[in-house]
Amino acid sequence: MASSDSLPLPLEKWQQIAHALKLSPRQQRIVELILGNFCDKQILAALGGKRPTLRTQLKRVFARAGVEDRQGLVILILRMSHEPSHP
């Protein structure tokens, strides 16, 4: 899990968004690194694994979020972070 310092939004809000998108812990970590502006090579260095596996995880994240790419994912997350919380 990311520290609140490494995310462009409050940690509690990120946890709500990750839950709403139904991300696995691995997918959450990948998205946290994307939000930190990591490229594939940096994500693989941080998490290990192989590029085809990472690409598969990214496709699944994009599908769950209803976006086509990283840019769309980041925009969606930032938009969601400004929505009021629902208990």
Sequence and secondary structure as in RCSB ss.txt:
>XXXX:A:sequence
MASSDSLPLPLEKWQQIAHALKLSPRQQRIVELILGNFCDKQILAALGGKRPTLRTQLKRVFARAGVEDRQGLVI
LILRMSHEPSHP
>XXXX:A:secstr
   GGGSSS HHHHHHHHHHTT  HHHHHHHHHHHTT  HHHHHHHH   HHHHHHHHHHHHHHHT SSHHHHHH
HHHHHHTS    
